[in-house]
Amino acid sequence: MTAEMNNLINDPDFCVEFAMGDPTPDLVPQTRGSGIVIKGVYFDKPKRYLMKKAHMSKEDVRIFDVDSGKVVLVSHHPGKNPYEKLDPLGLSNNDAKYTRHTMGAEWESACDVTGRAGGMPSFKIRPKSISRHGRQYIKQMNNETIMNIGKVSKMKTMSLRDHFMVGRGESKDIEYLIVADMVGRTFTIRNNKEEVVAQVSKTTKAMIK
């Protein structure tokens, strides 16, 4: 019997976390400079952001600072930044070369993320050409790889839940482990010390959709 199955049998709290995620995660403060650093934007208390798809756009995703309401990051296909182009809805075919479907490559995930406020940096996400685990590379705009994200096989995790690893640069050593609950409501992010450092959760409205 796996540790996960044993917890499901003996721990009612774990059953809830297993099914729908921890409703009140106990985040552990991190020291400055620890973990993977993109630009070094720090806060003295937990920070919340809201990710939302733009209306009438199939590819524009915006991230808002919950406190200020400002857009701090916008994700878009390369060359299609809605804040800079005259075709924000993607009505032309200027980005056709980025939407090709090549065997083994998840080209739909190829995007640029542009920093808008709050000191957030710009970066880009590119898929590995051939990957069994859907590996994505997060790169600086100068093509330096910051980190990579890939799915961990259930054979390795011995878990029914989806797990994703985050490695520094192109390394496959786990720097962070992302664990999803069974219904896909939350993603809990732990560092290599097993400390919960962040959690991503879907709203009830997003779950219904």
C-alpha positions as CSV (number, residue, x, y, z in Angstrom):
1,M,0.0,0.0,0.0
2,T,1.4,3.4,-1.0
3,A,1.7,6.2,1.6
4,E,-1.0,8.1,-0.3
5,M,-3.5,5.3,0.0
6,N,-2.6,4.8,3.7
7,N,-3.3,8.5,4.3
8,L,-6.7,8.3,2.5
9,I,-7.7,5.5,4.8
10,N,-6.6,7.0,8.1
11,D,-6.6,10.8,7.7
12,P,-10.0,12.6,6.9
13,D,-8.2,15.9,6.4
14,F,-6.0,14.4,3.8
15,C,-9.1,13.0,2.0
16,V,-10.3,16.6,1.5
17,E,-6.9,17.8,0.4
18,F,-6.6,14.8,-2.0
19,A,-10.0,15.5,-3.6
20,M,-10.1,19.4,-3.7
21,G,-6.9,20.7,-2.3
22,D,-6.0,22.3,1.0
23,P,-8.5,25.2,1.5
24,T,-6.2,27.0,3.9
25,P,-2.6,26.2,2.9
26,D,0.1,27.1,5.5
27,L,2.6,28.9,3.3
28,V,6.2,29.0,4.5
29,P,8.1,32.3,4.1
30,Q,11.2,32.0,1.9
31,T,14.5,33.9,2.3
32,R,15.5,36.4,-0.4
33,G,17.6,34.8,-3.1
34,S,16.5,31.2,-2.3
35,G,14.9,28.9,-4.9
36,I,14.7,30.0,-8.6
37,V,14.9,33.7,-9.0
38,I,13.7,35.4,-12.2
39,K,14.1,39.1,-11.1
40,G,13.8,39.2,-7.4
41,V,10.5,40.8,-6.6
42,Y,9.8,40.3,-2.9
43,F,7.0,40.9,-0.4
44,D,6.7,40.8,3.4
45,K,3.4,39.0,3.3
46,P,1.7,36.4,1.0
47,K,0.8,38.0,-2.3
48,R,-2.3,37.2,-4.4
49,Y,-2.7,37.4,-8.2
50,L,-5.7,36.7,-10.4
51,M,-5.2,35.1,-13.8
52,K,-8.0,35.7,-16.3
53,K,-8.6,35.2,-20.0
54,A,-9.4,38.4,-21.9
55,H,-12.8,38.7,-23.4
56,M,-13.1,38.0,-27.2
57,S,-9.6,36.6,-27.3
58,K,-8.5,32.9,-27.6
59,E,-4.9,33.5,-26.6
60,D,-4.6,36.6,-24.4
61,V,-4.3,35.8,-20.7
62,R,-3.8,38.5,-18.1
63,I,-2.5,38.4,-14.6
64,F,-3.8,41.0,-12.2
65,D,-2.4,42.2,-8.8
66,V,-5.3,41.6,-6.5
67,D,-4.3,44.5,-4.2
68,S,-3.9,47.2,-6.9
69,G,-6.1,45.7,-9.7
70,K,-3.3,46.5,-12.2
71,V,-2.3,44.1,-15.0
72,V,1.2,42.9,-14.0
73,L,1.7,40.3,-16.7
74,V,0.1,39.4,-20.0
75,S,0.6,36.1,-21.8
76,H,0.2,36.0,-25.6
77,H,1.6,34.3,-28.7
78,P,4.9,35.7,-29.9
79,G,4.4,39.0,-31.8
80,K,0.8,39.3,-30.6
81,N,1.0,41.5,-27.5
82,P,-2.5,43.1,-27.3
83,Y,-1.0,46.2,-25.7
84,E,1.4,46.9,-28.6
85,K,-0.3,45.6,-31.8
86,L,-3.2,46.7,-33.9
87,D,-4.6,43.1,-34.1
88,P,-5.1,42.1,-30.5
89,L,-7.8,39.6,-31.3
90,G,-5.6,37.6,-33.7
91,L,-7.7,38.2,-36.8
92,S,-4.8,38.1,-39.1
93,N,-2.4,35.2,-39.7
94,N,0.8,37.0,-38.7
95,D,1.5,34.4,-36.0
96,A,0.8,31.4,-38.2
97,K,4.4,30.1,-37.8
98,Y,3.8,29.8,-34.1
99,T,0.6,27.7,-34.4
100,R,2.0,24.8,-36.4
101,H,1.4,21.3,-35.1
102,T,4.6,19.4,-35.2
103,M,4.7,15.8,-33.9
104,G,5.7,15.7,-30.3
105,A,5.7,19.5,-29.8
106,E,3.0,21.4,-27.9
107,W,3.2,24.5,-30.0
108,E,0.0,25.9,-28.6
109,S,1.9,26.5,-25.3
110,A,4.5,28.6,-27.1
111,C,4.0,32.1,-25.8
112,D,5.6,35.3,-24.6
113,V,4.8,36.8,-21.2
114,T,5.2,40.6,-21.0
115,G,5.7,42.4,-17.8
116,R,3.4,45.4,-17.3
117,A,3.7,46.6,-13.7
118,G,5.0,45.8,-10.3
119,G,8.6,45.2,-11.5
120,M,7.5,42.0,-13.2
121,P,10.0,40.8,-15.9
122,S,9.2,39.6,-19.4
123,F,10.0,36.1,-20.4
124,K,8.9,33.4,-22.9
125,I,7.7,29.8,-22.8
126,R,8.8,27.3,-25.4
127,P,8.0,23.6,-25.6
128,K,10.6,20.9,-26.0
129,S,10.5,19.6,-29.6
130,I,10.0,16.0,-28.6
131,S,8.9,15.2,-25.0
132,R,7.0,12.4,-23.3
133,H,6.2,14.6,-20.4
134,G,5.2,17.9,-22.1
135,R,8.3,19.7,-21.0
136,Q,8.3,23.5,-21.2
137,Y,11.2,25.8,-21.0
138,I,10.9,29.2,-19.4
139,K,13.5,31.5,-20.9
140,Q,14.7,35.1,-20.6
141,M,14.1,37.2,-23.7
142,N,17.8,36.6,-24.6
143,N,17.0,32.9,-24.7
144,E,18.8,32.0,-21.4
145,T,16.8,29.2,-19.8
146,I,15.5,30.1,-16.3
147,M,13.7,26.8,-15.5
148,N,11.8,24.0,-17.1
149,I,8.5,22.3,-16.2
150,G,7.5,18.8,-17.0
151,K,5.0,16.2,-15.8
152,V,6.2,13.4,-13.5
153,S,5.0,9.9,-14.4
154,K,2.5,8.3,-12.0
155,M,4.8,5.2,-11.9
156,K,7.4,7.4,-10.3
157,T,5.2,9.3,-7.9
158,M,3.0,6.2,-7.0
159,S,0.1,8.7,-6.8
160,L,-3.3,9.0,-8.4
161,R,-2.8,12.8,-8.5
162,D,-0.9,14.7,-11.3
163,H,2.6,15.9,-10.3
164,F,4.8,18.4,-12.2
165,M,8.4,19.1,-11.6
166,V,10.2,22.4,-11.9
167,G,14.0,22.3,-12.5
168,R,16.6,25.0,-12.5
169,G,17.7,25.9,-16.0
170,E,17.5,22.7,-18.1
171,S,18.2,20.4,-15.2
172,K,15.7,17.6,-14.3
173,D,16.6,17.8,-10.6
174,I,13.5,18.8,-8.8
175,E,13.6,22.4,-7.4
176,Y,9.8,22.6,-6.9
177,L,7.1,20.0,-7.0
178,I,3.6,20.9,-8.1
179,V,0.8,18.6,-7.0
180,A,-2.8,18.9,-8.4
181,D,-5.8,17.7,-6.5
182,M,-8.1,15.1,-8.1
183,V,-10.7,17.5,-9.5
184,G,-8.1,20.0,-10.8
185,R,-9.2,22.8,-8.4
186,T,-5.8,23.5,-6.8
187,F,-2.1,23.2,-7.6
188,T,0.1,23.1,-4.5
189,I,3.7,24.1,-5.0
190,R,6.4,22.8,-2.6
191,N,10.1,23.4,-2.7
192,N,12.8,20.7,-2.3
193,K,12.5,21.0,1.5
194,E,8.8,19.9,1.3
195,E,7.7,23.5,2.3
196,V,4.5,24.8,0.7
197,V,5.6,28.1,-1.0
198,A,2.5,28.8,-3.1
199,Q,-0.9,27.6,-4.2
200,V,-2.8,28.1,-7.4
201,S,-6.6,27.6,-7.2
202,K,-9.5,27.9,-9.6
203,T,-12.6,30.0,-8.7
204,T,-16.0,28.3,-8.5
205,K,-17.0,30.0,-11.8
206,A,-13.9,28.6,-13.5
207,M,-14.6,25.2,-12.2
208,I,-18.2,25.3,-13.6
209,K,-16.9,26.3,-17.0
